[in-house]
Amino acid sequence: MTFETINVLADSKDIKLLKEIVETITEKLPHMPVPLFQYGKIGDSIVVSFKVEQRFHKLIVEKLIFNKLRVVTFDDKTKQYVEAAKYQSKMSSATAAWSTSKVKPAQDEKKTLDELIEQADYNEIIKISRDITIPKDEAEKAKENIDSSILKAITLAYNEAQNKKFDINRNVEKLLKIASDNTLKTLQKISYLKQAGLYAVEICSKNKDYVGDLINICNNNALHNLVNIKAAVKFGEVILENNDLYKKEILIAKRNLNTRWLLIAFSAVENELSSVERQTFNELIDFIKQ
């Protein structure tokens, strides 16, 4: 069986749409395996990657292009499908209107430090704290507000996910972005990296539709090892007692869960786990291997 990789540049809204499209296709085509989404970064953008059987490759690429998603082309075959789909989409749009006009968006005004603090934009605050061209007192103020801004960003995303069930995906993505932030790693903000990741794990484990996302968190080596292992523990807690309810998630885990990587991560953070968590983790690994 030959598989092709599809890569999509996406924000949180695009990720939700991407999942809906793929889910709809798999429902209509029961012979198509449910793909596992993996997340990475290209510059400041999120790239979502997944593999599909070769026979479904063209169909899915076309559906994504028709829905205005940005498919990244690394091979000639995908590029050909993308160009053909764009042309078809363009010709369809041309019948609806003779012309279009583009208005250049107004450039956003630069935000003040107080506005950035209010909005918990910790990355911009960190940049200001390092800027040697601004007054010293402003740089100091920025530096003093780094930790509180990171914590506020984490808390806002967590609370929104708790209170707005329709917005869980966007806020889980926010938390995972913070949890894998290289700037925070450089600044040794380890406790915040852990907290953001563990909040994402908690949210996914408590919402049935997102339990499968714990597999991606387990495999994500950009996260702290403790987050990987806690995701595995939570996944084990949920599925080991509800095999029938989570058949799809178990199937995906058996195909994609990186047990070798998890065992390495486990050895690094074992002392931070309770005896019950260690037991659940080992039971999950045994279950997947079997």
Salt bridges, closest charged atoms under 4 A:
GLU4 OE2 - LYS77 NZ 3.27
ASP14 OD2 - ARG70 NH2 3.70
GLU53 OE1 - ARG55 NE 2.88
ASP114 OD1 - LYS141 NZ 2.58
GLU118 OE2 - LYS152 NZ 3.91
GLU124 OE2 - LYS127 NZ 3.18
ASP147 OD1 - LYS189 NZ 2.65
GLU160 OE1 - ARG170 NH2 2.74
ASP167 OD2 - ARG170 NH2 2.64
GLU202 OE2 - LYS206 NZ 3.07
ASP213 OD2 - LYS19 NZ 3.08
GLU237 OE1 - LYS234 NZ 3.50
GLU272 OE1 - LYS194 NZ 3.10
GLU277 OE2 - LYS230 NZ 2.66
